[in-house]
Amino acid sequence: MRIERGSSLSDRYRFDFHTCTIAKGWAQLDTKQDASYYGTWASPTERVILNYAEGDVTRTICETDEEFVQQMREWEGWVNGAGYGPAKVDAGSAEFNAGAAELIAQFSNLGLADLLH
């Protein structure tokens, strides 16, 4: 696993609508903490979890599916333990989003279906 840190002068909506879209294979990781200054997304294909917090950008890049699942479970535990839960994965609706069905299948195949909503 590798962690890259950087910054962005934008708000989280750049990630929502351009960088981390369902069509590009990304799901939003929903919490009660989400706001214009905070958001988290995950790509099971790339095995990357991206977090935006007040201009700071952190990418957790996993080498294997197992590492990705472990990081997702750690995220879930942190979110729920900190009181920001329930931690949920928004992979979109296959009816309304191109790529959502494949994204839902990827999370399910990794054993993370319980996090989908």
C-alpha positions in Angstrom: 0.0 0.0 0.0 1.2 3.5 -0.8 -0.2 6.8 0.5 0.2 10.0 -1.6 -0.6 13.4 -0.1 -1.3 16.7 -1.9 -3.6 19.6 -2.0 -6.3 21.1 -4.1 -7.6 24.7 -4.3 -11.0 23.4 -5.2 -13.9 22.1 -3.1 -15.0 18.5 -3.0 -17.5 19.0 -5.9 -14.6 18.9 -8.4 -14.1 15.3 -7.3 -17.9 14.5 -7.3 -18.5 15.8 -10.8 -15.2 15.4 -12.6 -12.5 13.2 -11.0 -14.4 10.6 -9.1 -17.6 9.9 -11.0 -19.5 6.6 -11.2 -18.9 6.6 -15.0 -15.1 6.6 -14.3 -15.5 3.7 -11.8 -15.6 5.6 -8.5 -18.2 5.4 -5.7 -18.7 8.0 -3.0 -18.1 6.8 0.5 -21.0 8.4 2.5 -20.8 9.6 6.1 -22.5 12.2 8.3 -19.4 14.2 8.0 -19.7 14.9 4.3 -19.7 18.6 3.4 -18.3 21.0 0.8 -15.0 20.7 2.6 -14.9 17.0 3.1 -15.5 13.8 1.0 -14.2 10.4 0.3 -14.4 8.1 -2.8 -13.2 4.7 -3.7 -12.4 2.9 -7.0 -12.3 -0.9 -6.7 -10.8 -1.2 -10.2 -7.9 1.1 -9.4 -7.9 -0.1 -5.7 -7.7 3.6 -4.6 -9.4 5.4 -1.8 -9.3 9.2 -2.2 -10.1 11.7 0.6 -10.6 15.4 0.3 -10.5 17.4 3.6 -10.3 21.2 3.6 -8.0 21.3 0.6 -5.8 18.3 1.6 -6.0 15.3 -0.7 -4.9 11.8 0.4 -4.8 8.9 -2.0 -4.5 5.4 -0.5 -3.3 3.1 -3.3 -3.7 -0.6 -2.6 -1.6 -3.3 -4.3 -4.1 -6.1 -4.0 -7.9 -6.6 -3.6 -7.3 -7.9 -0.1 -5.5 -4.6 0.8 -8.3 -2.6 -0.7 -10.9 -4.6 1.3 -8.9 -4.1 4.5 -8.7 -0.4 3.9 -12.4 -0.2 3.2 -13.1 -2.1 6.5 -10.8 0.2 8.4 -12.6 3.2 6.9 -15.9 1.7 7.9 -14.7 1.1 11.5 -13.3 4.6 11.8 -16.4 6.3 10.5 -18.8 4.3 12.7 -16.5 4.5 15.7 -16.1 8.3 15.4 -19.9 8.7 15.3 -20.1 9.7 11.6 -21.8 6.5 10.5 -23.4 4.6 9.2 -20.5 4.2 6.7 -22.1 3.5 3.3 -20.9 3.2 -0.3 -22.9 5.0 -2.9 -22.2 3.2 -6.2 -25.2 4.8 -7.9 -28.3 3.4 -9.4 -27.9 1.2 -12.5 -31.1 2.8 -13.8 -29.7 6.3 -13.7 -25.9 6.0 -13.9 -23.8 4.5 -16.6 -21.3 2.2 -15.0 -23.2 1.8 -11.7 -24.1 -1.9 -12.3 -20.5 -2.8 -12.9 -19.4 -0.8 -9.9 -22.0 -2.4 -7.6 -20.8 -5.9 -8.9 -17.2 -5.0 -8.2 -17.9 -4.0 -4.5 -20.1 -7.1 -4.1 -17.5 -9.5 -5.6 -15.0 -8.1 -3.1 -17.3 -9.0 -0.2 -18.3 -5.3 0.4 -22.0 -5.6 -0.6 -23.0 -4.9 3.0 -21.6 -1.4 2.6 -23.7 -0.5 -0.5 -26.8 1.5 -0.2 
